[in-house]
Amino acid sequence: TQFVSVLSFKGELSTSFLSTLFDKLDNDGDGRIDGLEFMGGITLCCKGTFEEKAKFAFELYDFNLNAALSTTEICIMMQSTICGMLVLTGGSSSDEPAVSAFESLASAALSRADSDGSGQVTFDEFVGWARSNVEEDDILIASMKGFKDEMITTDRDEVWEAVNTSRWDLLESMEDEDSKERMERINKAPVHVWNSETLETEAVLSLHTRGVNLLAWGDDGSRLVSVGVDDSHIVALWDWRVNKMLASGIGGEGALLGAAVSEDGRTVVAVGAKQVLFFTVDGRALRSKKGLIGSQSGGVRQAFCSCAYLNNEAYVGCASGEIYRFRDRRLVAVFQAHGISEPVNTLERCKVSGGLISGGE
């Protein structure tokens, strides 16, 4: 079964044990269980540090892969985890709180955790909020002791790899239409990678919902960065050859005008109105930090129109006609590339000569 395939990667868990466990979870005997609730219960059962547990839960319920949790995702996480715990410990549906209770809890959690007022909770904000509730979390885990004894040796990284590749298949086998609907991902704006000789599609990369306004290649030809026009301006890093999204993150509130991947493939820079953001991969998330423009550097925050990498340093084209050069996020040089107030609308690096080309008005 799909249930067994998700968990049989762990040698200590025999097929007979998993079959018995499934029968216990299948309360109505129809051969199906709520996949979300089960995975919520699994989140509480595996070994790991507090941060590892928090990261596992965060990534499990970040359905749109934007490295942040919305009120809806927080609500689903709470409902699935609590209801999953009840199922795994022999509880019944009559013990489950009303959906309205979870919605109220999720709204309160967002209000408490959303320190920057973005309307979403980042991983750091989530950890801070979760730590403030650590005693309640310990009580929940303790209440699952019977199941925990069977699963305590399970490694969360192994669980995540199994769940990440199987959760959508598992969802399709679920009878609960509400669960299906709340996990649906509608990708209206896929990225198509084409073969220039055959004009055939090599890959279709699905994540963005409204549209894609920026694409940039990595040096090795396999990595690709895309930026969406959704409210969060999601930035995604792909290995298109295997049709896999490596990581994603929030680009911010303002539209992004340029993006580039460093030659070593470790960093993505994205620019827009008064923002230069440097993204690094942390698990499945792209973590962003602002470019440092100190008062002594000669630079000012303005409209940043374009960007490119050269020797793993980021070059950023400005509305002032200047180009800023960043090393390790810090502005280290400013030079006038175009006429004053003639914006540097585009920047490209020549891989053959190692030079830069810029375009403006």
Secondary structure by P-SEA (a helix, b strand, c coil): ccccccccccccccaaaaaaaaaaacccccccccaaaaaaaaaacccccaaaaaaaaaaaacccccccccaaaaaaaaaaaaaaaaaaacccccccccaaaaaaaaaaaaaaccccccccccaaaaaaaaaaaaaaaaaaaaaaaaaaaacccccaaaaaaaaaacaaaaaaacccaaaaaaacccccbbbbbbcccccccccccccccccccbbbbcccccbbbbbbcccccbbbbbccccccccbbbbccccccccccccccccccccccccbbbbbbbcccccccccccccccccccccccccccccccbbbbbccccbbbbbccccccccccccccccccccccccccccbbbbbcc
